[in-house]
Amino acid sequence: MARTIPINPRPTQSAQELRIFDVLRQKLSQEWLVVHRPHWLGRARPDAPLDDGEATFLVAHPDWGVFALVEVDGGLRYDPSADRWQQVDNTGQSTAIADPFRQAENAVRTLVARLCDHPAALPGAPAHGHAVLLPDVLVPPRGLASHAPADIALGLEQIARLPENVEKLAKRWQRIHPAVGNASSRWWWRALEDLFLMPREARVLLRHRIAAEQAQLVQLSPQQLTVLDYLNRKRFQAIYGPAGTGKTILAMHKARLLARQGQRVLLTCFNKALGHYLRESLADEPNVTAIHFHELCYEIAGLDSSRNPPPKELDHWFDVDLAHAVLTAAQRDGPRFDALIVDEAQDFLPLWWQALDSLLVDPQRAIRYLFFDDAQQLRADAAPVEGADEALVLNTNWRNTQAIHSHLVAIEPRLAQARCVAPAGVPVETETLRPHARNGLRRVLQRICGDGGVKPEDVVILTGRSPKNSHVWNGAADLAPIRLTDRAEPGCVRVVSINAFKGMEAPVVILTELDHLAPQKARQMHYIGASRAVHHLVVLEDAVVPPAADGATS
């Protein structure tokens, strides 16, 4: 049985057309693809304008090529002296129609051109051809016109043996318009499936969601504009928001607004990758210093970031020594900022706040905005966020699809207070790892990057382990041709620890390796990692955690 698009025939007034659809579906082998009433845009020649392409049926086979079939009910008459075609009904009445053979020929030509414009295209073209179906009449042995011979005009007798004659038609056109160039690599088949088989909603959601997120950096929602207006009247404010509620976007916008008022602004955060993102995003604002906290310490104190103490002293170095170096530098060189904005404020230690305050011209009156989500707090020794009891609350999830948001609510019940305004999205997937752990990851990557056509660089694997202890890295060679990387790189899937990716986002997230953590910690890491997914989330079996109990927090 052939694959068909759609699964059932489209509505039509032609009983013959429905009968032909059923014969093609039932009698052609499973290698065939049959598309009923397809439409597309393409160019018959590179210098020609875009033209509509359509046919009654499109039939394609990965080894034989692609063919357009146009069906005509009743009889068909051609007047060569006037180059005029007429359709004749069962009462003998005739109606002028466009040349169905030229229609089918132009259709398949524009389709091949469309396939050759696909990003996956290689030089060449598949075998292709056309035919006209005349299920109510016998076709004259000499055909109907010089460009309409009997072997491409399938009448009553030929349609009675339609599968056999479709194969004959394919062999005919393989001689006349054979596959050329790299068509044998079947790139054109992947392009054809992309054109007619890929779910439109999922691909549009994936392709445009990133652009929509970027647009939010320029055009904010009414709620976010209200928050910015409120902050204009406050010199100090803590702002609470669960994952996806736009804390980072608001922090960047507020930094821009203050800088354009002449304020010298420090925007800092706990996560290194997020710090680099903030720096790149605000590089055009000379009055804004956007930087990860520890890199700030190195710069303020004039230290060489490549010279770190021995490993056994690293924790003390990052928790205490760097902050003391900032305090010393501020005493020596004086303060330098008028305003302080902190993202991920829930992870800052008491001494770090002292270091930051030392950099403010007037710590008592300086503008200070602290963005936080205590459900994402990674450090038990972090200082309580000042003003948390009177925090402004963000309650709209802009990042995650509704499917992902619902999944997050089960893990972190407080997120239920947030309203999700994103599209519905595709369901969150859970993937078994049996019989071997790498098999599950391989299946997911094939489904997403192979069958789904998602770019590898749009996929991030988030692990609860450090890179050196991650089983994903140890089995990377078994995932070929998919390549793994630890940084953003075209054509590669990125593997990052959940801690290192906190504050960031990706179109597709695969969550793994939480089974070694205590239940409460695993739920927190699951919440942080899963909330990074913008469009699609896949949870591998070793990252599944039970939902939080009612009223519980991570």
N, C-alpha and C positions, 0 to 999 in steps of 0.2 A: 504494500500500500504506500502511495506517495505521500510526502508531507504536503500540506496545503496551507495557504494563507488566503483568507482566514480558514479556520478549521471547518466551518460551515459556509456554504456559498452566500455571496452577498445578495440582497433582494434584487430581483429582476422579473420582468414580465415575460421573458422567453423561457418556455418549458424546455426547448431544445438545449438552451445554454445550461440549464440546471442538469439535464441528463448528461451532457458532455462533461461537466464538472465531476459528476459522480463516477463516470467511466474512467476519467483520468486519475481520480483519487484511488479507485478500487483496483485498477488494472496495471498502472505503472508501478515499478518497483520502488522500494524505499529510498533509493538513491536520488530519485527525481524530486524536484520541488515544483509545485504548481501554485501560481498566484492568480487568483480570480479578480478581474477588473482592476489591475494595477495602474497607478498613475505616477509619473515622475517628470522631472525637468532635466533637459540635457541639450547639448549642441550637436547637430548633425555634422558640423565641421568646426574646427577650432576658431575660425573667424565668423561663424554664424551666431545670431542671437539665441538666447535660451528659447527652447521650444517645448511645448507640452508633449509628453509621450504617454500613450495609453494603448491598451490591447484588451481583448476579451479574456485571454489567458496568456500568462507567461509560463513557459515550461523550461526547466534548466536541469542539467546533469553535470556534475563536476568533471567528468571525463569527456563529455560530448559537446557541451556548450549551452548557449541560451537562445531561446526561440520565441518570437511573438506570434500569437494566433489571434486572428480577428474573425469573429463569427457573424454571418449574415443569414437572417431568417428568410424563408421564401426563395424565389428565383433571383437570378442576377443576369443582367443584360448589358452588353458593351457595344457601343456604336463607335467604330474606329474613325469614321469620317468626321465626327464631332468630338471625338475623345471624351465621350460621355458615358457614365455608368448609371444604371437604374436598378432599383430593387423592385421585384414584382411579387405582389401578394397572391393569395390563393384565389382571388376573384379576377386576376388579370390586370389589376390596377398597378401602374408603375409610378415610382417616386425617384427623382434624381438624388443620387448620393455621391459622396466623395469616393474616389478610387480606393477600395479596401486593400488592394495589394500594395499600393504606394503608402497607405496609412500604416500597414504592418511593417513595411520595409523601413520607413522613416522612424517608426517607434523603436525597433530593435537597434537602429543605428544610433539614435540619441541615448538609448540605454547603455550601449557599449561605451559611448563617450563619457557618460556619467560614471560608469565604473572606473574608467581610466583616470578620472579626476579624483578618485578616492585617495586618502592619505596612504593607504597600504599598497597602492598600485605600483607595479613595476612596468618597464617598457614592454609593450606588446598588447595583445587583445585576444579574448577568447573566440572560439568558433561561434558563429551566430547566423541566424536566418529567420525566415518568416513563412507564414502560410495563411490561407483564408479557409475557414470552415463553412461549408454549404450543406447542412444536414438534411435539407428538404429536397434536394435535386440531384440528378445524375450529371456529372461533369463531362463535357465533350472530350473525347480522346486527345484532340489537338489543343485543349485548354481554352481559355477565354480571350487571351491577348498575347502579344509577343512577350510581355513581362509577367504574364499570368499563365504559365504552362500547367498542364494537368497535374504534375507531381507536387505542386504547391497549392493546388485547389482541391481540398479534400471534401468530396461530396458524400452522398448517401452511402455508397458502397465502401468508401475508404473509412468513414466514421464507424461503420459496423465493425471494422477491425482497427480501431483507433490506436491502441498501444503499439501494435505492429507498425502502423504507418507513421506514428510519431518517431519511432526509431529509424525508419527509412528516411524521414525528413531530416533527422539529425545527420545521418550519413551523407545525404545529398549536400547539405550546407557545409559539412566538414571539407568536402572537395572544393567548394566554391569560395567560402570564407573561412579557411582553417584557422586554428589558433596560431598566433605568431608571437615571437619574442619570448617573454617570461610567463606567458599565460599558463604553461604547464605546471607552474609552481602553485597554481590554484589561488593566487592572491585575489583574482576576480571573483571567486566563489565567496571568499570572506567579505569582499565589498558588497556582493549581492545580498548576502545574509544580513549585513549591516543595514542595507537600504530597505529590505522588506521584512526581516525577521526580528530585529532588535526592538525591545519594548521602548516605545517613544517616550513615555513618561519618565522612565528610569534614566534614560540617556540625557534627556533635556534637564532633568533635575540635577544630574551629576555635572553636566557641562556648564550650566548657568548658575549653579549655587555659589561657586567660587566668585563669579562676577558680582553676584548679589551681595555677598559678604564684603567684598571690596567697596561696593557702592555705599555701604553703610558707613564707611570711613568719611564719606563726603556728605551724604544725606542721612540724617538721623531720624529716628522715629519720633512721633509726638511725645511719647513718654520720656525719651532721652533728652529731647529739647527742653522739656519741663524741668528735668534734673539739672541740666546746665544752667537754666535760668535761675533755679533755686540756689545753686552754688555761687552765682554772682553776688548773692546777698550774704554769704557766709565765708568767714575767713578760715574756719576749721569745720571739717565734717568727715565722719566715718560713713562709708557707703558699703552696705552688705548686698551681695547678690550671689545666688547659686551659679554653678557652671553654665555658661552660655547666655547669661543675661547682659552681656555687653560691657563688663567692667573695664576691660582693657581699652575698648574703643572710646568709652567716655573719658578715661584717664588721658588718652592721647589728644582728644579734642580739647579737653580743658587745658592741657599743657600748651597747645597752639594758641588758644584764646588769650591766656595769660601772657605768653611771649609777645603777642602782637599788641599787648597793652604796655609793653616795655619792661615786663617782669623778667628776671633771670630765674628760670625754672629748672629744678632737678626732678626728673622722673626716673624712678628706680624700682627694682623688683627683686624677687628671690631667685628666680629661675634664669639660668645663663642663656638658654636658647631664646626665651622671651625677651631678655635684655637686648640681644642682638637684633631681634625683630623690631623692638621699639626704636633702637638707634637708627636702623635703616629707614624706618617709616618717617622719622622726624629729622632726617639728615638735612632737610632744606630749611630748618628753623634754627638760626644761629643762637637764639636766646634760650634754647632748650638743650639741656644735657640729659640724654636718655641713655641709661646704662644699667647693667646688672650690678648689684650692690658690691660684690667683691672686686669687680673690675674698677668700680668707682674708687674703692680703697687703694688699689694699686696706683691709679692715676693721681689721686689727691696727694698720696704720700710719696710719689715719685719712685715707686719700687719696680723692679724688673719682674714681670709676671712669670717669666720662664724659670726663675730661681725660687723654688719652693723648699721648705724644710724637709727633713726626713719623714717618711710616711707615718711613723709613730707620733709625730708632733703636728700632723696636718690638721686634726680637729681643733686643737688649741689655736693654731695659726689662723684658721678661717673664722673661728668663733670669737676669738679674743684679740690676738695680736694685730690683725689688720684694722680692727676698729680702733685700738689704741694708737695705731699709726696715723689714722685720720684725725683723732683728737689732738695729737701732737702737731700735725701739719696745720690744723685750723688755728691753734694757739700761735703758731709761728707766722702764718701767712694771712690769717684773718678769714672771716666768712666770705662767701661769694654768691649765695643764692637768696632770692626774695621769696620763693615759693617752693614747696615740697609736695610731690605727688608720689604715693607709694602704691604699687599694685602687689597683690599677694601679701598684704600686711600681716596676715595671720602667722607668717613664718619668720618674722623678725625677732631677734633676741633683744633683751633690755639694753645691752651695751651698744647694739647697732643703732637704736633710737638715739642714744646719747651722741654717737658719732654724727648722725644725720643732723641733729639739732645744732651741733657745733658749726655746721656749714651754713646756717641761716643767719642773715644779717640781724634780724630781730626775732629770736625764737618765740618770744611771748606773743608777738603780733603777726608773725609770718603766716602766709596762706599755707594751709596744710590739708590735703585731702587723702584719706586712707581707704583704699578699696580692699575688701576681704571676703573670704568664704571660709568659715572655720571648719566646715566639713572637709576641706582640702588641706587642713593643717598637718604638716609633715613632722614638725618638731614639738615634742612634749615640753621642751624648756623655752618655747617662744613666749614673749611677753603678751599679756592680754592687749587687744587692740583698743587704744584710747578712744573713748566715745562710742564703743560698740553698743552700749545699752540704749543710746539715742540715735542709732545709725539710720540713715536713709536706706530704704529697702527697694531693690530692683526686683520686679516680679514678672518679667516677660523673657522667656527663652527665645532668643533670636538665632541661635546657632544650630541646634539639633532638629532633625525632622521629628514629627509627632511620634513616630514609631520608636525612635531612640529616646525621646523624652519620657514616654511611658515606661520604657525599660529602666531608665534612671530613677524614676519615682519609686519603683519597687525596691531599689537598692538604697536610696536616700529619700525617705518619706517627706522631708522638709521641702524637697523640690516640687511637691504637689502644689505648693503655694504659688509657684510660677506658672504663668499662662504661656503655652507654646503657640506661636503664630506661624511656624514654618509649615511647608507642605507635609502631607501625610507620610510620604517616603515608603520605602520597602521594609518589610518586617526584619527585625533583628534576627540574625541566624545563629544557631548553636551547632558546632561541628564536632563530631566524635573524633577521637584520635586513634581509635582502634583500627587495625591490629598494631600499628606502630605510630608513634607520635608524629613523625614527619609526613606520614600519609595524609593526615587530616589537613595540615598546612599546605601540602602540595595540591590537594583537591580544591581548597579555597582559592589559592592563587590562580589555578587554572580556570576556575569558574569566574573569577573577577577580571583577571588580566587577559585570559585567553578567550573564553566564550563571551565574556561581557565586554571586552574591548577597552577596559579601563587602563589608562596609562600607568605603568608601574610606579612612576614618581608621585602619583596621587594616592598611593597606598602606604600606610605606615603600620608596622607590626609593633605593638607596645607590649613589653614584657615586664613582669614584676621582679625580674632578676637583673643583676648587673650584667653588662655585656660579656665579661669574662666567664660568668657562670651560666650563661643562657644556652639552653639546648638548641635554640633556633640558630645561633651562630655556629654551633658545633655541627649542625646538619645542613649548612648552607649549600655544600657541594651537591647534595641530593635534590635540590630544587631547580636545577638547570632546566630550561634556559633562563629562568628568572634569576636575576642577580640581586644580592642583598648588599646594602651599604649602611654605614652609620651616620651618613650626612645626606642632605638633599642633593640628589644627582640624577640627571635625566636618564630615563630608561632603567632605573633601579628602584627596588622596593626598600624603603628605609626601615631599619630596626633600631628602636630606641627604648630605653627604660622609661617606665611611666613617670618616675620622678623627674627625669630630664626633659620630658615633653609637657610637663604641667604648664598651663597657660597658653599652649599652642593648639592648633587644630589641623585636621586633614580631611579630605573628602571621604576616604575610606579608612577605617581602623580595624585591625585584627588584634584582639586582646588575648594574651596567653600568659602562662607560667605564674599563676597566683596560688597554686595548690600547696606551696611550702609555707604560706603565711597563716597566722592565727586568724580565725573567722572574722573578727572585727577589723583587723588590719586588711584582710583580703577584700572585705566589702568597701573599705575606703579606697584602696587602690583600684578596685573595679569601677567605682564611681568616677574617680579622677580620669582613668584611662578611657572608659566608655564615653565620657562627656566630651572627649576630644573629636569624636566622629561627627562630621557635618552631615553627610549623606547616608552612609551605610556602615553598620557595625556587625562584625562577626566575632562571636565569643567561642574560642576553642574550649574543649571539654575541661582542660586544666585551669581555666579561668572562671568557670561557673561557680557562683556563690549563692547561698540561699538569700531570699529577700530579707530586708531588715524587719524586725518585729514592729508592730504598730507603735508609733511614738518613739521608736529608737532612732538614734543618730549614728552616723558613721564615725 
